[in-house]
Amino acid sequence: MPKPFNRTINLLQIYRQLRPFIRPYRKMIIGTLLLTFVGALLAQVNPLVLKYTVDEVTQLTQLPHPMSEGIHVLVVISAVLLGKELLNIFIQFGQKFYGEKIRISTSSVLAQSVIDKILLYRVSYFNDENHESGKLQVRIDRGIESLTKLVQNFFIDILPLFSNAIIALVIMYMQNVYVGLVSTVVVPIYFYVSALQAKKLAGVRRTLRNQRERKTSGLLNLINSIMVIKSFVRERFEGEKQYDLQMKLMDSQLFTRRTNFIYDGLKTFIEQFGVVLIILLTVFLVLDQQMTIGAIMLHILLFNNVSAPIRQLHRIYDDMNDAMIYAEGFFDILEADDQTEPNGTFEALELQGKFELKNVNFTYPNGMAALKDVSMLIENGKTTALVGLSGAGKSTVINLLCKFYLPTSGEILLDDTPLNDFENAALRDDIGLVLQKNHIFQGSIEDNIRYGNMDATFEEIVQAAKKAYLHDQILDLPEQYRHDATQLSGGQQQRIAIARLFLKDPPIIFLDEPTASLDAIATEQIKNSLDAIKQGRTVVIISHSLSQILDADRIYVMKKGEVAENGTHDELMAMNGVYREIFDASARSLNLDKLVSSFREN
């Protein structure tokens, strides 16, 4: 059984993995950095102006006419502060706008990159229980969200805050070394406590990620299984399962909140302790006449600039740790290069459609053996039927012929060329596939049929629908061909899949229970259409319907992953073996004796 992905990742590794995605925006990044530096310089203007104001006003109060003498001080202060604020408007706009643009652009690139990647992965990747749709959705959504938030924190929050703090600390040292030392000592203590907080929560965050994935996956499964749940009256059972997941998730969330509250309180105390030390030290230095009264205000405001990142650090730290946790799952998806679908380079100018399986064995990734030493010849231009009980390996053969999976051992040839050598897209472009249950995309009937040939005209789509005996039913719908295809019945959706086949018009056709969802009249209509399209094409059909297989050129009877018998219908009936047993059981299930007697009476 595959194990959940739990590799650890640090901030440096995240940066290295993000670098290719943010590299196209390096000019914008450099501009943002310059704006950040200028903004950090402007942030120190208020403390310096306040020191100048307090010291000047203190001296002016000693003069006989302080008001008249202090007009120039008011003008200078007003001009500096107003000019600084006007300039700061443009600085902050540019910094936030370009920082946000970098974040949004990175988010778009990450989202498209993971979509492009998973489209290249082999089918077995999605059948892994660790890669269920709900789990993948959580990893992708939360991964992109946390990574882009990390980019946002860096360019919009962390960088300006720490630039501001560093410049403020430098000015403090320039004013008084002792005050600078006090500020410097407080900051690493705060960082140390934050690191302890992150370490304590690291395992819990990973548990939270797994719990959220299970909850989302469970909810999707619940919605998709609602008919079965109601038919067996299992609402309470399923509700209790979801409740248990929710309670475990709540416990983890409460532990996270409790831990954060404890550490955040401790960090607030450390910050305020630093403020008290600064006040005491500066007052002492003023009383000792080593600095002016204005210097007290200067150092308090400068320390406020130094401690600003500290006040924001708990939120930023949470986001950074979320990024590190969810980046694990996201980059697991993005970098699963070993799951990329193998592809050949050979492209045939014109496929004949002759398949040959030689001693093929196949085991699914979960360890289930599906085919054992299977050999068969599928002749071009003829119809080959695969017959057998459920689980005999019939659908697995079609999966191998489409290259959705590769044989564990043995060889498959197409027109005497190894199937593995064929380029996947070129091969599948010449194959028409109709399954027992076909996927219908969100959208109109027209768009769903057009999936068979994206360049088809509307008239060609209508002709395909007519061949699938769907056209008249479409005309009865309110929006006709623009009607939402997902609202159709199962039988109508099956006809859409068959219409796609007619529209694609491929030289090779694979049919896996193509009329399973259709009524008797529709089955007869579709059989007539399929009989017409079969002419001159290689067809492989799986069907429990006797009418679909009786006229096949060759029938392979499969049992427990092996070929038990093969031949024409008459030859297999004469063998009196597995095929005869299946045929007789099918005849009894259809009550053929009574049907035949009814025909005779009429």
C-alpha positions as CSV (number, residue, x, y, z in Angstrom):
1,M,0.0,0.0,0.0
2,P,1.5,3.4,-0.9
3,K,2.5,5.6,1.9
4,P,1.4,9.2,2.3
5,F,3.9,11.8,1.1
6,N,5.7,13.3,4.2
7,R,9.0,14.7,3.1
8,T,10.1,17.8,5.0
9,I,10.9,21.0,3.2
10,N,12.6,24.2,4.5
11,L,12.3,27.8,3.4
12,L,15.5,27.7,1.3
13,Q,14.2,24.7,-0.6
14,I,10.9,26.4,-1.2
15,Y,12.7,29.4,-2.6
16,R,14.8,27.3,-5.0
17,Q,11.6,25.6,-6.2
18,L,9.7,28.9,-6.6
19,R,12.6,30.6,-8.4
20,P,11.8,29.3,-11.9
21,F,8.2,30.6,-11.4
22,I,9.2,34.1,-10.3
23,R,12.2,34.5,-12.5
24,P,10.2,36.0,-15.4
25,Y,9.2,38.9,-13.1
26,R,12.8,39.8,-11.9
27,K,12.6,43.3,-13.3
28,M,9.4,43.9,-11.4
29,I,11.0,42.4,-8.3
30,I,14.1,44.7,-8.6
31,G,11.8,47.7,-8.9
32,T,9.8,46.5,-5.8
33,L,13.0,46.2,-3.8
34,L,14.1,49.7,-4.7
35,L,10.7,51.1,-3.7
36,T,11.0,49.1,-0.5
37,F,14.4,50.6,0.3
38,V,13.1,54.1,-0.3
39,G,10.0,53.4,1.8
40,A,12.2,52.2,4.7
41,L,14.2,55.4,4.6
42,L,11.0,57.5,4.6
43,A,9.7,55.5,7.6
44,Q,12.5,57.0,9.7
45,V,11.5,60.6,8.9
46,N,8.8,60.8,11.7
47,P,11.1,59.8,14.6
48,L,13.9,62.2,13.4
49,V,11.4,65.1,12.9
50,L,9.9,64.4,16.3
51,K,13.3,64.6,18.0
52,Y,14.1,67.8,16.1
53,T,10.7,69.2,17.1
54,V,11.0,68.4,20.8
55,D,14.6,69.7,21.0
56,E,13.7,72.9,19.1
57,V,10.6,73.6,21.1
58,T,12.4,73.0,24.4
59,Q,14.9,75.6,23.4
60,L,12.3,78.0,22.0
61,T,10.4,78.0,25.3
62,Q,13.4,79.5,27.0
63,L,13.2,82.6,24.6
64,P,11.1,85.7,25.4
65,H,9.0,85.4,22.3
66,P,8.8,81.7,21.4
67,M,5.9,82.0,19.0
68,S,7.4,84.5,16.6
69,E,10.8,82.7,16.8
70,G,9.2,79.3,16.2
71,I,7.3,80.0,13.0
72,H,10.2,78.8,10.9
73,V,10.2,75.5,12.9
74,L,6.5,74.9,12.1
75,V,7.1,75.6,8.4
76,V,10.1,73.2,8.2
77,I,8.2,70.5,10.1
78,S,5.0,70.9,8.0
79,A,7.0,70.9,4.7
80,V,9.0,67.8,5.6
81,L,6.1,65.8,6.9
82,L,3.7,66.8,4.1
83,G,6.4,66.1,1.4
84,K,7.2,62.8,3.0
85,E,3.5,61.7,3.1
86,L,2.9,62.7,-0.6
87,L,6.0,60.8,-1.6
88,N,5.0,57.8,0.6
89,I,1.6,57.6,-1.3
90,F,3.4,56.8,-4.5
91,I,6.0,54.5,-2.8
92,Q,3.3,52.4,-1.1
93,F,1.1,52.2,-4.1
94,G,4.0,51.0,-6.3
95,Q,5.3,48.6,-3.6
96,K,1.8,47.0,-2.9
97,F,0.6,47.0,-6.5
98,Y,3.7,45.4,-7.9
99,G,4.0,43.0,-5.0
100,E,0.4,42.0,-5.6
101,K,1.0,41.6,-9.3
102,I,4.0,39.3,-8.6
103,R,1.8,37.3,-6.3
104,I,-1.1,37.0,-8.7
105,S,1.2,36.2,-11.6
106,T,3.0,33.5,-9.6
107,S,-0.3,32.0,-8.6
108,S,-1.4,31.8,-12.2
109,V,1.8,30.2,-13.3
110,L,1.8,27.7,-10.5
111,A,-1.8,26.7,-11.2
112,Q,-1.2,26.2,-14.9
113,S,2.1,24.4,-14.3
114,V,0.4,21.7,-12.1
115,I,-2.4,21.3,-14.6
116,D,0.0,20.8,-17.5
117,K,1.9,18.3,-15.3
118,I,-1.0,16.1,-14.2
119,L,-2.3,15.9,-17.7
120,L,1.0,14.1,-18.6
121,Y,0.8,11.6,-15.8
122,R,0.0,8.0,-16.4
123,V,-3.5,6.6,-15.5
124,S,-2.1,4.6,-12.6
125,Y,-1.1,7.8,-10.8
126,F,-4.7,8.7,-10.4
127,N,-5.7,5.3,-9.2
128,D,-3.4,5.5,-6.3
129,E,-5.4,5.9,-3.0
130,N,-3.0,8.7,-2.0
131,H,-3.9,10.6,-5.2
132,E,-7.7,10.6,-4.9
133,S,-9.4,13.6,-6.5
134,G,-10.3,15.2,-3.2
135,K,-6.8,14.9,-1.8
136,L,-5.2,16.2,-5.0
137,Q,-7.7,19.1,-5.0
138,V,-6.7,20.1,-1.4
139,R,-3.0,19.8,-2.1
140,I,-3.2,21.9,-5.2
141,D,-5.6,24.6,-3.8
142,R,-3.9,24.9,-0.4
143,G,-0.4,24.6,-1.9
144,I,-0.9,27.4,-4.4
145,E,-2.7,29.5,-1.8
146,S,0.1,29.1,0.8
147,L,3.0,29.6,-1.7
148,T,1.5,32.7,-3.2
149,K,0.8,34.0,0.4
150,L,4.5,33.4,1.0
151,V,5.4,35.5,-2.0
152,Q,3.0,38.2,-0.8
153,N,4.5,38.1,2.7
154,F,7.9,38.6,1.3
155,F,7.3,41.4,-1.1
156,I,4.5,43.2,0.6
157,D,5.0,42.5,4.3
158,I,8.3,41.0,5.4
159,L,10.7,42.9,3.1
160,P,9.3,46.4,4.0
161,L,9.1,45.6,7.7
162,F,12.6,44.2,8.0
163,S,14.1,46.9,5.8
164,N,12.4,49.4,8.0
165,A,13.7,47.6,11.1
166,I,17.3,47.4,10.0
167,I,17.5,51.0,9.0
168,A,15.9,52.0,12.3
169,L,18.4,49.9,14.2
170,V,21.3,51.5,12.4
171,I,20.1,55.0,13.3
172,M,19.7,53.8,17.0
173,Y,23.3,52.7,17.0
174,M,24.4,56.0,15.5
175,Q,22.5,57.9,18.2
176,N,23.5,55.7,21.1
177,V,25.3,52.3,21.2
178,Y,23.8,51.2,24.4
179,V,20.2,51.8,23.3
180,G,21.0,49.9,20.0
181,L,22.4,47.0,22.0
182,V,19.2,46.7,24.1
183,S,17.1,46.6,20.9
184,T,19.4,44.1,19.3
185,V,19.2,41.7,22.3
186,V,15.4,41.7,22.5
187,V,14.9,40.8,18.8
188,P,16.7,37.4,18.8
189,I,14.9,36.3,22.0
190,Y,11.6,36.9,20.2
191,F,12.8,35.0,17.1
192,Y,13.9,32.1,19.3
193,V,10.5,31.9,20.9
194,S,8.8,32.0,17.5
195,A,11.1,29.2,16.3
196,L,10.0,27.1,19.3
197,Q,6.4,27.8,18.4
198,A,6.9,26.7,14.8
199,K,8.7,23.5,15.9
200,K,5.9,22.5,18.3
201,L,3.3,23.0,15.6
202,A,5.2,21.4,12.7
203,G,3.8,17.9,13.2
204,V,0.3,19.2,14.0
205,R,0.2,21.2,10.7
206,R,1.0,18.1,8.7
207,T,-1.7,16.2,10.6
208,L,-4.1,19.0,9.8
209,R,-3.2,18.8,6.1
210,N,-3.9,15.0,6.1
211,Q,-7.2,15.5,8.0
212,R,-8.4,18.2,5.6
213,E,-7.6,16.0,2.6
214,R,-9.5,13.1,4.2
215,K,-12.5,15.3,5.0
216,T,-12.6,16.8,1.5
217,S,-12.2,13.4,-0.1
218,G,-14.9,11.9,2.1
219,L,-17.3,14.7,1.4
220,L,-16.9,14.3,-2.4
221,N,-17.4,10.6,-2.1
222,L,-20.5,11.1,0.1
223,I,-22.0,13.4,-2.6
224,N,-21.2,11.0,-5.4
225,S,-22.7,8.1,-3.5
226,I,-25.9,9.8,-2.3
227,M,-28.2,7.5,-4.2
228,V,-26.6,4.4,-2.6
229,I,-26.5,5.9,0.8
230,K,-30.2,6.7,0.7
231,S,-31.2,3.3,-0.8
232,F,-29.5,1.5,2.1
233,V,-30.7,4.1,4.6
234,R,-27.1,4.8,5.7
235,E,-27.5,8.5,6.3
236,R,-26.7,8.2,10.0
237,F,-23.7,5.9,9.4
238,E,-22.2,8.3,6.9
239,G,-23.0,11.3,9.1
240,E,-21.2,9.7,12.0
241,K,-18.1,9.0,9.8
242,Q,-18.0,12.6,8.8
243,Y,-18.6,13.7,12.4
244,D,-15.6,11.6,13.6
245,L,-13.3,13.2,10.9
246,Q,-14.6,16.7,11.9
247,M,-14.0,16.1,15.6
248,K,-10.4,15.0,14.9
249,L,-9.9,18.0,12.7
250,M,-11.4,20.3,15.5
251,D,-9.0,18.8,18.1
252,S,-6.0,19.6,15.9
253,Q,-7.3,23.1,15.2
254,L,-7.9,23.8,18.9
255,F,-4.4,22.5,19.8
256,T,-2.9,24.8,17.2
257,R,-4.9,27.8,18.5
258,R,-4.1,27.1,22.1
259,T,-0.4,26.8,21.4
260,N,-0.4,30.0,19.3
261,F,-2.2,32.0,22.1
262,I,0.4,30.9,24.7
263,Y,3.4,31.7,22.6
264,D,1.9,34.9,21.2
265,G,1.3,36.1,24.8
266,L,4.9,35.3,25.7
267,K,6.1,37.2,22.6
268,T,4.0,40.3,23.4
269,F,5.5,40.3,26.9
270,I,9.0,40.2,25.4
271,E,8.2,43.1,23.1
272,Q,6.8,45.2,25.9
273,F,9.7,44.4,28.1
274,G,12.0,45.8,25.4
275,V,9.9,49.0,25.3
276,V,10.3,49.4,29.1
277,L,14.0,48.9,28.9
278,I,14.3,51.5,26.1
279,I,12.3,54.0,28.2
280,L,14.3,53.4,31.4
281,L,17.7,53.6,29.6
282,T,16.9,56.7,27.6
283,V,15.5,58.5,30.7
284,F,18.6,57.6,32.6
285,L,20.8,59.0,29.8
286,V,18.7,62.2,29.6
287,L,19.1,62.7,33.4
288,D,22.8,62.0,33.0
289,Q,22.8,64.7,30.3
290,Q,24.1,62.3,27.6
291,M,21.2,62.9,25.3
292,T,18.3,65.4,24.8
293,I,14.7,65.0,25.8
294,G,13.9,64.6,22.1
295,A,16.1,61.6,21.9
296,I,13.7,59.7,24.2
297,M,10.9,60.1,21.7
298,L,13.4,59.3,18.8
299,H,14.4,56.0,20.4
300,I,10.9,54.9,21.4
301,L,9.6,55.5,17.8
302,L,12.7,53.8,16.3
303,F,12.2,50.8,18.6
304,N,8.6,50.8,17.4
305,N,10.0,50.4,13.8
306,V,12.3,47.6,15.0
307,S,9.5,45.8,16.8
308,A,7.0,46.2,14.0
309,P,8.2,43.0,12.3
310,I,8.0,41.3,15.7
311,R,4.4,42.2,16.0
312,Q,3.7,40.8,12.6
313,L,5.9,37.8,13.0
314,H,3.4,35.5,14.5
315,R,1.1,35.8,11.5
316,I,3.9,35.7,9.0
317,Y,5.4,32.7,10.8
318,D,2.0,30.9,10.5
319,D,1.8,31.6,6.8
320,M,5.4,30.5,6.3
321,N,4.9,27.2,8.1
322,D,1.6,26.6,6.2
323,A,3.6,27.2,3.0
324,M,6.3,24.7,4.1
325,I,3.6,22.0,5.0
326,Y,1.4,22.5,1.9
327,A,4.4,23.0,-0.4
328,E,5.3,19.4,0.4
329,G,2.1,18.0,-1.1
330,F,2.0,20.6,-3.9
331,F,5.6,19.9,-5.1
332,D,5.0,16.2,-4.7
333,I,2.4,16.6,-7.5
334,L,4.4,19.0,-9.5
335,E,7.6,17.0,-9.4
336,A,6.3,13.4,-9.8
337,D,8.4,13.0,-13.0
338,D,8.5,9.2,-12.5
339,Q,4.8,9.2,-13.1
340,T,5.0,10.9,-16.5
341,E,3.3,8.7,-19.1
342,P,5.9,6.8,-21.2
343,N,5.8,8.0,-24.8
344,G,7.3,6.7,-28.0
345,T,8.3,8.6,-31.1
346,F,6.9,6.4,-34.0
347,E,4.0,7.8,-35.9
348,A,2.5,5.6,-38.6
349,L,1.3,7.3,-41.8
350,E,-1.7,5.0,-41.9
351,L,-2.6,2.4,-39.3
352,Q,-3.9,-0.9,-40.4
353,G,-5.0,-1.9,-36.9
354,K,-3.5,-5.3,-36.5
355,F,-2.7,-6.0,-32.8
356,E,-0.8,-9.0,-31.5
357,L,-0.3,-9.8,-27.8
358,K,2.5,-12.1,-27.0
359,N,2.7,-13.7,-23.5
360,V,1.4,-10.5,-21.8
361,N,1.3,-10.3,-18.1
362,F,0.0,-7.3,-16.2
363,T,-0.3,-6.4,-12.5
364,Y,-1.9,-3.2,-11.4
365,P,0.1,-0.8,-9.1
366,N,-2.0,-1.9,-6.1
367,G,-0.6,-5.4,-6.6
368,M,-3.6,-7.1,-8.2
369,A,-2.6,-9.5,-11.0
370,A,-5.0,-8.9,-13.9
371,L,-3.5,-10.8,-16.9
372,K,-1.4,-14.0,-17.0
373,D,0.4,-15.1,-20.1
374,V,-2.2,-13.6,-22.5
375,S,-1.6,-14.1,-26.2
376,M,-4.1,-13.1,-28.9
377,L,-4.3,-11.8,-32.5
378,I,-6.6,-9.0,-33.3
379,E,-6.8,-8.8,-37.1
380,N,-7.1,-5.6,-39.0
381,G,-10.5,-4.8,-40.6
382,K,-12.2,-7.5,-38.5
383,T,-14.3,-7.5,-35.3
384,T,-12.8,-9.3,-32.2
385,A,-15.0,-9.9,-29.1
386,L,-13.7,-10.4,-25.6
387,V,-16.0,-12.5,-23.4
388,G,-15.8,-13.5,-19.8
389,L,-17.1,-13.0,-16.4
390,S,-16.6,-9.7,-14.5
391,G,-12.9,-9.4,-13.4
392,A,-11.7,-11.7,-16.2
393,G,-9.3,-9.0,-17.5
394,K,-11.3,-7.9,-20.6
395,S,-11.2,-4.1,-19.9
396,T,-7.5,-4.5,-18.9
397,V,-6.7,-5.7,-22.4
398,I,-8.3,-2.5,-23.9
399,N,-6.4,-0.4,-21.4
400,L,-3.2,-1.9,-22.6
401,L,-4.1,-1.5,-26.2
402,C,-4.7,2.2,-25.6
403,K,-1.3,2.4,-23.8
404,F,-3.1,3.6,-20.6
405,Y,-0.9,1.0,-18.9
406,L,2.2,-0.9,-20.1
407,P,2.5,-4.7,-19.7
408,T,4.4,-5.9,-16.7
409,S,6.0,-8.4,-19.1
410,G,5.4,-9.7,-22.6
411,E,5.0,-7.7,-25.8
412,I,2.2,-6.0,-27.7
413,L,2.6,-5.3,-31.4
414,L,0.6,-2.9,-33.6
415,D,1.1,-3.5,-37.4
416,D,4.2,-5.5,-36.4
417,T,5.7,-2.5,-34.5
418,P,6.0,-2.6,-30.7
419,L,3.1,-0.6,-29.2
420,N,5.5,1.0,-26.8
421,D,7.3,2.7,-29.7
422,F,4.2,4.6,-30.8
423,E,3.7,8.3,-30.0
424,N,0.8,8.4,-27.6
425,A,-1.2,11.2,-29.1
426,A,-0.8,10.0,-32.7
427,L,-1.9,6.5,-31.6
428,R,-4.9,7.5,-29.6
429,D,-6.0,9.9,-32.4
430,D,-6.7,6.8,-34.5
431,I,-8.6,5.0,-31.7
432,G,-12.2,5.5,-30.9
433,L,-13.2,4.4,-27.4
434,V,-16.7,3.9,-25.9
435,L,-16.8,2.7,-22.3
436,Q,-19.6,1.3,-20.2
437,K,-19.7,4.6,-18.3
438,N,-18.4,7.6,-20.2
439,H,-17.5,11.0,-18.7
440,I,-19.7,13.9,-19.7
441,F,-18.1,17.3,-19.3
442,Q,-19.8,20.4,-17.8
443,G,-21.2,22.2,-20.8
444,S,-23.6,21.9,-23.7
445,I,-24.5,18.8,-25.7
446,E,-22.8,20.3,-28.8
447,D,-19.5,20.9,-26.9
448,N,-19.6,17.3,-25.5
449,I,-20.1,15.8,-28.9
450,R,-17.5,18.1,-30.5
451,Y,-14.9,16.5,-28.1
452,G,-14.7,13.8,-30.8
453,N,-13.4,16.3,-33.3
454,M,-12.7,19.8,-32.1
455,D,-12.7,21.1,-35.7
456,A,-16.1,19.7,-36.6
457,T,-18.9,21.9,-37.9
458,F,-22.3,22.1,-36.3
459,E,-23.7,20.2,-39.3
460,E,-21.2,17.3,-38.7
461,I,-22.2,17.3,-35.0
462,V,-25.9,17.0,-36.0
463,Q,-25.1,14.1,-38.3
464,A,-23.1,12.3,-35.6
465,A,-26.1,12.8,-33.2
466,K,-28.4,11.3,-35.8
467,K,-26.2,8.2,-36.2
468,A,-26.4,7.8,-32.4
469,Y,-30.2,8.2,-32.5
470,L,-29.9,11.2,-30.2
471,H,-30.9,14.0,-32.6
472,D,-34.7,13.8,-32.1
473,Q,-34.4,13.7,-28.3
474,I,-32.1,16.8,-28.4
475,L,-34.8,18.7,-30.4
476,D,-37.3,18.0,-27.6
477,L,-35.0,19.8,-25.1
478,P,-35.6,23.5,-24.2
479,E,-32.2,24.6,-25.5
480,Q,-31.6,21.7,-27.9
481,Y,-27.9,21.4,-28.7
482,R,-27.1,24.1,-26.1
483,H,-28.7,22.1,-23.3
484,D,-26.5,21.2,-20.3
485,A,-25.3,17.7,-21.1
486,T,-24.8,16.7,-17.5
487,Q,-28.6,17.0,-17.0
488,L,-29.3,14.2,-19.5
489,S,-30.2,10.6,-18.5
490,G,-27.6,7.9,-18.4
491,G,-28.8,6.4,-21.7
492,Q,-28.6,9.8,-23.4
493,Q,-25.2,10.5,-22.1
494,Q,-24.1,7.1,-23.5
495,R,-25.4,8.2,-26.9
496,I,-23.3,11.3,-26.6
497,A,-20.2,9.0,-26.2
498,I,-21.3,7.0,-29.3
499,A,-21.9,10.3,-31.2
500,R,-18.3,11.3,-30.4
501,L,-17.1,8.0,-31.9
502,F,-19.0,8.7,-35.1
503,L,-17.6,12.2,-35.3
504,K,-14.1,11.1,-34.7
505,D,-14.4,8.3,-37.4
506,P,-11.2,6.4,-36.4
507,P,-9.8,3.3,-38.1
508,I,-9.6,1.4,-34.8
509,I,-12.6,1.1,-32.4
510,F,-12.7,-0.2,-28.9
511,L,-16.2,-0.8,-27.4
512,D,-16.6,-1.7,-23.7
513,E,-20.2,-2.4,-23.1
514,P,-21.3,0.4,-25.5
515,T,-25.0,-0.2,-25.0
516,A,-25.1,-1.1,-21.3
517,S,-27.2,2.0,-20.4
518,L,-29.6,1.8,-23.3
519,D,-33.1,0.3,-23.5
520,A,-33.9,-2.5,-26.0
521,I,-35.0,-0.3,-28.8
522,A,-32.1,2.1,-28.5
523,T,-29.7,-0.9,-28.3
524,E,-31.0,-2.2,-31.6
525,Q,-30.7,1.2,-33.2
526,I,-27.2,1.7,-31.9
527,K,-26.2,-1.8,-33.0
528,N,-27.3,-1.0,-36.5
529,S,-25.2,2.2,-36.5
530,L,-22.2,0.4,-35.1
531,D,-22.5,-2.4,-37.6
532,A,-22.3,0.2,-40.3
533,I,-19.2,1.9,-38.9
534,K,-17.5,-1.4,-38.2
535,Q,-17.1,-2.1,-41.9
536,G,-13.4,-2.1,-42.9
537,R,-12.2,-1.1,-39.3
538,T,-10.5,-3.0,-36.6
539,V,-13.0,-3.4,-33.8
540,V,-12.6,-4.9,-30.3
541,I,-15.8,-5.3,-28.4
542,I,-16.6,-6.3,-24.8
543,S,-20.3,-7.0,-24.3
544,H,-22.6,-9.2,-22.2
545,S,-25.2,-8.8,-25.0
546,L,-25.3,-11.9,-27.2
547,S,-26.3,-9.9,-30.2
548,Q,-23.1,-7.9,-30.0
549,I,-20.8,-10.8,-30.1
550,L,-22.5,-13.5,-32.2
551,D,-21.3,-12.1,-35.5
552,A,-17.7,-11.3,-34.3
553,D,-15.0,-12.7,-36.6
554,R,-13.1,-14.0,-33.6
555,I,-14.1,-14.4,-29.9
556,Y,-11.6,-14.7,-27.1
557,V,-13.0,-16.2,-23.9
558,M,-11.2,-15.0,-20.8
559,K,-11.2,-16.5,-17.3
560,K,-9.3,-15.2,-14.3
561,G,-6.9,-13.1,-16.5
562,E,-6.1,-15.9,-19.0
563,V,-7.3,-16.8,-22.4
564,A,-9.4,-19.9,-21.9
565,E,-10.7,-20.4,-25.5
566,N,-10.9,-18.6,-28.8
567,G,-12.6,-19.1,-32.1
568,T,-15.8,-18.2,-33.9
569,H,-19.2,-18.6,-32.2
570,D,-19.9,-21.9,-33.8
571,E,-16.4,-23.3,-33.0
572,L,-16.7,-22.2,-29.4
573,M,-20.1,-23.7,-29.0
574,A,-18.8,-27.0,-30.4
575,M,-16.0,-27.0,-27.7
576,N,-18.7,-27.2,-25.1
577,G,-16.4,-25.3,-22.7
578,V,-16.3,-22.0,-20.9
579,Y,-17.9,-20.1,-23.7
580,R,-20.8,-22.6,-23.9
581,E,-21.3,-22.2,-20.2
582,I,-21.4,-18.4,-20.4
583,F,-23.7,-18.5,-23.5
584,D,-26.2,-20.9,-21.9
585,A,-26.3,-18.8,-18.7
586,S,-27.0,-15.7,-20.8
587,A,-29.7,-17.5,-22.6
588,R,-31.4,-18.6,-19.4
589,S,-31.1,-15.1,-17.9
590,L,-32.9,-13.7,-21.0
591,N,-35.5,-16.5,-20.8
592,L,-34.9,-17.3,-24.5
593,D,-37.1,-20.3,-24.5
594,K,-40.1,-18.3,-23.7
595,L,-39.1,-15.5,-26.1
596,V,-38.7,-18.0,-29.0
597,S,-42.1,-19.6,-28.2
598,S,-43.6,-16.1,-28.2
599,F,-42.2,-15.5,-31.7
600,R,-43.5,-18.9,-32.9
601,E,-47.0,-18.1,-31.6
602,N,-47.0,-14.8,-33.4
